[in-house]
Amino acid sequence: MLRYLVGRVLGGIGTLLGLSAIVFIFLLLIPGSVVANILGPEGSSSPEAVARLEKEFGLDRPVAVQYLDWLAGAARGDLGDSWRTRLPVSQTILERLPLTAELTVLASLIAVVVGVPLGAIGASRHGRLADHATRVAVLIGSAIPVFLTASLVLIVGSTQFRWVPPTGFVSLWDDPIQNLETVITPAILLGVISAASVARMTRGAMLDVLGRDYVRTAKAKGLRPRRIIGRHVFRNASIPVLTVLGVETGRMLGGAVMTETIFSLPGLGRLVVDSIGKRDFPMVQGAVLVIAAMFIAVNLMTDILYGLADPRVRVGRGRSN
């Protein structure tokens, strides 16, 4: 098991390296220059001012040297300085990270609380009205994109119900009530949309387990349906559910880019969008790297939960290693 976890960590580091190279290349392809963005039309006409900023940002060096220099700094924990604010990138990311983490955790909890019961209801009432209603709800939730749902909530809420989400983010530690009022709406949007995938996987996994011989034997013994579902069915169906929940967490991190921008929340997602618009490439590179590292960490935790949910997985990996 230990060798497996070490291999996963090394694989995650390799993934981060590949992702950082891809992001670096794509940032170079974005039209416009941070120097022209900072100096403006008048300042960018001065060759001396342009050359000074390019040298300050290291843009006068070859592209490969720029990337390797950034990579060496990232390996030491130094993500460089922002081209716009001149503040350390890591400092800005640490200030924005708690909001994105809170939003993702709340959305994950909502996805589990909504998706797992819906999937269980659909499986336990297979072929009945409740099952059909659940499948329709799951289909609708899977088809609607996050940005469209968030935009509709804002437009309909403000025009029809005179409701506008609270503005001015407050930290959870400063004022938990006001913090929850600000974060709960985007968390519900992300969570409900991800709950559709969780419900679909829960239903499919439970239907598969319900057809097993040991479940039929338990029914023949006269065990209560609730005990059969809770003790025999759900535990054996939990691994596929954990899989999709780990994947959906990555989707929530991606959806946070949209929800934080639409709801004006100062998280990592909005930081990425703002930094791309300002051509602040060190900030974009650092924020994307942190978001990817969070996704890899969640998937690693999901693998660990596999072993806790089903000892056979833990034993199998121990033998294979």
C-alpha positions in Angstrom: 0.0 0.0 0.0 2.8 2.4 0.9 4.6 1.7 -2.5 1.3 2.4 -4.2 0.8 5.7 -2.5 4.4 6.7 -3.3 3.8 5.8 -6.9 0.6 7.9 -7.0 2.5 10.9 -5.4 5.3 10.6 -8.0 2.7 10.3 -10.8 0.9 13.4 -9.5 4.2 15.4 -9.6 4.7 14.3 -13.2 1.2 15.4 -14.0 1.8 18.8 -12.4 5.0 19.2 -14.5 3.2 18.4 -17.7 0.4 20.7 -16.9 2.7 23.6 -16.0 4.4 23.3 -19.4 1.1 23.2 -21.2 -0.2 26.2 -19.4 3.0 28.1 -20.0 2.8 27.5 -23.7 -0.8 28.4 -24.0 -0.2 31.6 -22.1 2.4 32.6 -24.7 -0.3 32.2 -27.4 -2.7 34.6 -25.8 -2.8 37.8 -27.9 -1.5 41.0 -26.2 1.4 41.8 -23.9 1.5 42.6 -20.3 3.9 45.4 -21.0 1.5 47.1 -23.4 -1.3 46.4 -20.9 0.6 48.2 -18.1 2.1 51.1 -20.1 -1.0 51.8 -22.2 -1.0 53.1 -25.8 1.2 56.1 -25.0 3.7 54.3 -22.8 4.1 51.3 -25.1 5.3 53.6 -27.9 8.5 54.3 -25.9 11.1 51.6 -26.7 13.0 52.4 -23.5 10.0 51.8 -21.3 9.1 48.6 -23.1 12.7 47.3 -22.8 12.8 48.2 -19.1 9.7 46.2 -18.2 10.6 43.3 -20.4 13.9 43.0 -18.6 12.2 43.4 -15.2 9.8 40.5 -16.0 12.5 38.4 -17.7 10.7 38.5 -21.1 13.9 39.4 -22.9 15.2 35.8 -22.2 14.5 32.7 -24.3 11.2 31.0 -23.6 12.8 27.8 -22.4 15.0 29.7 -20.0 11.9 31.5 -18.6 10.0 28.3 -18.0 13.0 26.5 -16.4 13.7 29.5 -14.2 10.0 29.5 -13.1 10.1 25.7 -12.6 13.2 25.9 -10.4 11.6 28.5 -8.2 8.3 26.5 -8.0 10.4 23.5 -6.8 11.6 25.7 -3.9 8.1 26.9 -3.2 8.7 30.3 -4.9 6.0 30.9 -7.5 7.5 34.3 -8.4 5.9 37.8 -8.1 2.8 39.2 -9.8 3.5 41.4 -12.8 0.6 43.6 -11.8 0.7 43.9 -8.0 4.4 43.1 -7.6 3.4 40.9 -4.6 4.5 37.3 -4.2 2.2 34.9 -6.1 2.1 32.5 -3.2 0.9 35.2 -0.8 -2.0 36.1 -3.0 -3.0 32.5 -3.6 -3.0 31.8 0.1 -5.3 34.7 0.6 -7.7 33.4 -2.0 -7.4 29.7 -1.3 -9.7 29.4 1.8 -12.7 30.7 -0.1 -12.3 28.2 -3.0 -11.7 25.4 -0.5 -14.8 26.3 1.5 -16.9 26.5 -1.6 -15.7 23.1 -2.9 -16.2 21.4 0.5 -19.7 22.8 0.9 -20.6 21.8 -2.7 -19.3 18.3 -2.1 -21.4 17.9 1.0 -24.4 19.1 -0.8 -23.7 16.7 -3.7 -23.5 13.8 -1.3 -26.6 14.8 0.8 -28.7 15.3 -2.3 -27.2 12.7 -4.8 -26.8 9.6 -2.6 -30.4 9.6 -1.3 -31.8 10.3 -4.8 -29.8 7.4 -6.3 -30.8 5.1 -3.4 -34.5 5.9 -3.9 -34.2 5.3 -7.7 -32.5 1.9 -7.1 -34.8 0.7 -4.3 -37.9 1.7 -6.4 -36.6 0.5 -9.7 -39.1 0.9 -12.5 -41.6 2.8 -10.4 -42.7 6.5 -10.6 -40.0 7.6 -8.1 -37.3 6.0 -10.2 -38.5 7.7 -13.4 -38.7 11.1 -11.6 -35.2 10.6 -10.3 -33.8 9.8 -13.7 -35.4 12.9 -15.2 -34.0 15.1 -12.5 -30.6 13.6 -12.9 -30.7 14.1 -16.7 -31.7 17.8 -16.3 -29.0 18.4 -13.7 -26.3 16.8 -15.9 -27.3 18.7 -19.0 -27.4 22.3 -17.6 -23.9 23.9 -17.4 -22.8 25.8 -14.3 -22.4 29.2 -15.9 -25.9 29.1 -17.3 -27.5 28.0 -14.0 -25.6 30.7 -12.1 -26.6 33.4 -14.6 -30.3 32.3 -14.5 -30.3 32.4 -10.7 -29.0 35.9 -10.7 -31.2 37.2 -13.5 -34.5 35.6 -12.3 -33.7 36.3 -8.6 -33.1 40.0 -9.2 -35.9 40.6 -11.7 -38.7 38.4 -10.4 -38.0 38.2 -6.6 -36.0 41.4 -6.1 -33.2 39.2 -4.6 -29.6 40.1 -5.0 -26.9 37.9 -3.4 -24.9 39.5 -0.6 -21.7 41.3 -1.7 -18.5 41.9 0.2 -16.9 38.6 1.2 -16.3 38.1 4.9 -14.0 35.3 6.2 -15.5 32.4 8.0 -13.5 33.2 11.1 -14.6 36.8 11.2 -18.4 36.3 10.7 -19.6 32.8 10.1 -23.2 33.9 9.4 -22.4 36.5 6.8 -19.8 34.2 5.3 -22.4 31.5 4.9 -24.9 33.9 3.4 -22.4 34.9 0.7 -21.1 31.4 -0.1 -24.2 29.2 0.2 -25.9 30.1 -3.1 -22.9 29.3 -5.4 -22.2 26.2 -3.2 -25.8 24.9 -3.8 -25.5 25.5 -7.5 -22.2 23.6 -7.8 -23.4 20.9 -5.4 -26.8 20.2 -7.0 -25.3 20.0 -10.5 -22.7 17.5 -9.2 -25.4 15.6 -7.3 -26.8 14.5 -10.6 -23.7 12.5 -11.4 -23.5 11.2 -7.8 -27.1 10.1 -8.0 -26.7 8.4 -11.4 -23.6 6.4 -10.1 -25.3 5.5 -6.8 -28.4 4.2 -8.6 -26.3 2.1 -11.1 -24.0 0.7 -8.4 -26.9 -0.2 -6.1 -28.9 -1.8 -8.9 -25.8 -4.0 -9.7 -25.5 -5.0 -6.1 -29.2 -5.7 -5.6 -28.9 -8.4 -8.3 -26.2 -10.3 -6.5 -26.9 -13.7 -4.9 -26.1 -12.7 -1.3 -28.7 -10.0 -1.5 -31.4 -12.4 -2.8 -30.4 -14.8 0.1 -30.8 -12.0 2.6 -34.3 -11.2 1.2 -35.2 -14.9 1.4 -34.2 -15.0 5.0 -36.8 -12.3 5.7 -34.4 -9.4 6.5 -35.9 -6.0 6.5 -35.3 -4.0 3.3 -33.7 -1.1 5.2 -31.2 -3.5 6.8 -30.4 -5.1 3.4 -29.9 -1.7 1.8 -27.9 -0.2 4.6 -25.7 -3.2 5.6 -25.3 -5.2 2.4 -26.1 -3.0 -0.6 -24.9 0.5 0.1 -21.5 -0.4 1.5 -20.6 -2.6 -1.5 -21.8 0.1 -3.9 -19.9 2.8 -2.2 -16.6 2.5 -4.1 -18.1 3.6 -7.5 -19.8 6.4 -5.7 -16.4 7.5 -4.2 -14.9 7.4 -7.6 -17.4 9.7 -9.2 -17.3 12.0 -6.1 -13.5 12.4 -6.6 -14.0 13.3 -10.2 -16.9 15.7 -9.4 -14.7 17.5 -6.9 -12.4 18.4 -9.8 -15.4 19.5 -11.8 -16.4 21.7 -8.8 -13.0 23.3 -8.8 -13.4 24.1 -12.5 -17.0 25.3 -11.9 -15.6 27.6 -9.1 -14.0 29.7 -11.9 -17.5 30.5 -13.2 -19.4 30.8 -10.0 -16.8 33.0 -8.3 -16.7 35.3 -11.3 -20.5 35.5 -11.6 -21.1 36.0 -7.9 -18.0 38.3 -7.5 -16.3 36.0 -4.9 -12.6 36.6 -4.4 -11.4 33.0 -4.8 -8.8 31.3 -6.9 -11.2 30.9 -9.8 -11.9 34.6 -10.1 -8.1 35.2 -9.6 -7.4 33.1 -12.7 -9.9 34.9 -14.8 -8.8 38.4 -13.7 -5.1 37.5 -14.2 -5.7 36.2 -17.7 -7.4 39.5 -18.6 -4.5 41.4 -17.2 -1.9 39.1 -18.8 -0.5 38.4 -15.3 1.1 35.1 -16.4 3.0 34.3 -13.1 -0.3 34.6 -11.2 -2.2 32.4 -13.7 0.6 29.8 -13.7 0.7 29.6 -9.9 -3.1 29.5 -9.4 -3.6 26.8 -12.0 -0.8 24.7 -10.4 -2.4 25.0 -7.0 -5.9 24.1 -8.3 -4.4 21.0 -10.1 -2.5 20.0 -7.0 -5.8 20.2 -5.0 -7.5 17.9 -7.6 -4.7 15.4 -7.4 -4.8 15.4 -3.6 -8.5 14.8 -3.6 -8.1 11.8 -5.9 -5.4 10.4 -3.7 -7.6 10.8 -0.7 -10.3 9.0 -2.6 -8.0 6.1 -3.2 -7.3 5.9 0.5 -11.0 5.9 1.2 -11.4 2.9 -1.1 -9.4 0.8 1.4 -11.4 2.0 4.3 -14.7 1.3 2.6 -13.7 -2.2 1.3 -10.8 -4.1 2.9 -10.5 -6.3 -0.2 -9.1 -3.3 -2.1 -6.5 -2.7 0.6 -5.5 -6.3 0.7 -5.3 -6.5 -3.1 -3.1 -3.5 -3.4 -0.8 -4.8 -0.6 -0.3 -8.1 -2.5 0.3 -6.4 -5.8 3.0 -4.3 -4.3 
